[in-house]
Amino acid sequence: MPFEIRPYQEADITNVVNLWEQCGLVVPHNDPHKDIAAKVLFQPELFLIAQLDWQLVGTVMAGYEGHRGWLNYLAVDPEHQRKGYGRLLVDAAEHRLRELGCPKVNLQIRGQDKQALAFYRAIGYVTEDRIGMGKRMALPEE
C-alpha cells in the first residue's frame, strides 16, 4: 500500500500514542488517551492518520469552532521526516477545514521547538502579534 491519509480508527490508538511520545508531543499535563477520546466525540473526521505501506507515519488533529480552525498533534515519525508527509497532512487538514467554511487556521508551537517553527514557516504560516494564553480547567472525573 502506498502513502495514504485517512481518518483515525480505534485500532490506531497504540500506534498514535507511541508516535506522539516518540515525537515529544506527550507532556505530563496532557493525557494522550483522554485527548483522543475527546476528539473522537467531536469532529472525528478531522483527526487524520498518514500511513505508508500499512505503517502509521503521521498524525494531525484539526478542529473548527465556527470562527477559526486549529491544528494540534501534527507528528511525523522521525524516520520519515523531511519527505513531505507533514506538509501533506497539513494540506489535508486545511482542505477539510476549508470545506467547512473555515477562513483561517491557528496553531501554537512550544517556544523551544525550533524545528516545528521552521516547518510551519516553510509552508506559509507566519508569526502573529498575539499572546497565547491558556487556563487549565478542572474536568469532572470519568
C-alpha positions in Angstrom: 0.0 0.0 0.0 1.4 3.4 -0.9 1.0 6.6 1.1 -2.5 7.3 2.3 -4.2 9.9 4.6 -7.3 8.7 6.3 -9.4 9.3 9.4 -8.3 7.9 12.7 -9.7 4.5 13.7 -9.9 3.0 17.2 -7.4 0.3 16.3 -4.8 3.1 15.7 -4.6 4.3 19.4 -1.5 2.4 20.5 0.5 3.5 17.4 -0.7 7.1 17.7 0.3 7.4 21.3 3.7 5.7 20.6 4.3 8.2 17.7 3.3 11.2 19.9 5.7 10.0 22.6 8.5 9.5 20.1 7.9 13.0 18.7 7.9 14.6 22.2 4.3 15.7 22.0 3.2 14.0 25.2 3.7 16.1 28.3 2.7 15.4 31.9 -0.4 17.7 31.8 -1.8 16.1 28.6 -3.1 12.6 28.7 -3.0 11.4 25.1 -5.7 8.8 25.7 -8.1 11.4 27.0 -7.2 13.8 24.2 -8.0 11.0 21.7 -11.2 10.1 23.5 -12.4 13.7 23.4 -11.5 14.1 19.7 -13.5 11.0 18.6 -16.5 12.6 20.2 -16.1 15.9 18.4 -15.3 16.2 14.7 -13.6 12.8 14.5 -13.3 13.2 10.7 -10.7 15.9 11.4 -8.3 13.5 13.2 -6.1 12.3 10.3 -3.6 9.5 10.1 -0.9 9.1 7.5 0.1 5.6 6.5 2.9 4.3 4.4 3.0 0.6 3.4 0.4 -0.1 6.2 2.7 1.7 8.8 1.4 4.7 10.7 3.9 7.5 9.9 2.0 10.7 10.9 -1.0 12.4 12.5 -2.7 15.7 12.7 -5.7 16.7 14.8 -7.7 19.6 13.4 -10.8 21.4 14.7 -13.1 24.2 13.8 -15.4 26.0 16.2 -17.1 28.3 13.6 -14.6 31.2 13.8 -11.1 29.7 13.5 -9.5 26.4 12.7 -6.8 24.8 14.8 -4.1 22.3 14.2 -2.8 20.1 17.0 -0.7 16.9 17.3 1.0 17.2 14.0 3.5 14.4 14.2 5.7 12.5 11.7 7.8 9.5 12.6 11.4 10.8 12.8 12.5 8.2 10.3 10.0 9.7 7.8 10.5 13.4 8.4 11.7 15.7 5.6 9.9 13.7 3.0 6.8 15.9 2.6 4.5 13.8 4.8 3.9 16.6 7.3 3.1 19.0 4.5 0.6 16.5 3.1 -1.1 16.1 6.5 -1.4 19.8 6.9 -2.7 20.2 3.4 -5.3 17.5 4.0 -6.4 19.1 7.3 -6.6 22.6 5.7 -8.7 21.2 2.8 -11.2 19.7 5.2 -11.3 22.9 7.3 -11.8 25.0 4.1 -14.7 22.7 3.1 -16.4 23.6 6.5 -16.0 27.3 5.7 -13.0 28.0 7.9 -11.3 31.3 6.9 -8.1 31.0 9.0 -6.1 28.3 10.8 -4.3 28.9 14.0 -1.8 26.8 15.9 0.5 27.0 18.8 4.1 25.9 19.0 6.1 25.4 22.2 8.8 28.1 22.4 11.7 25.7 22.4 10.5 23.8 19.3 12.6 25.5 16.6 12.1 22.6 14.2 8.3 23.0 14.3 8.6 26.7 13.9 10.8 26.3 10.8 8.5 23.7 9.3 5.4 25.9 9.7 7.1 28.9 8.3 8.3 26.9 5.3 4.7 26.0 4.5 3.3 29.5 4.7 2.4 30.1 8.4 3.5 33.4 9.9 4.2 34.5 13.5 1.4 36.9 14.5 1.5 39.6 17.1 -0.6 37.7 19.6 -0.1 36.5 23.1 -1.1 32.9 23.7 -2.9 32.4 26.9 -4.4 29.3 28.5 -6.2 28.1 31.6 -6.4 24.5 32.8 -9.9 23.6 33.6 -10.8 21.0 36.2 -12.9 18.5 34.5 -15.3 16.0 36.1 -13.7 12.6 36.7 -14.9 9.9 34.3 
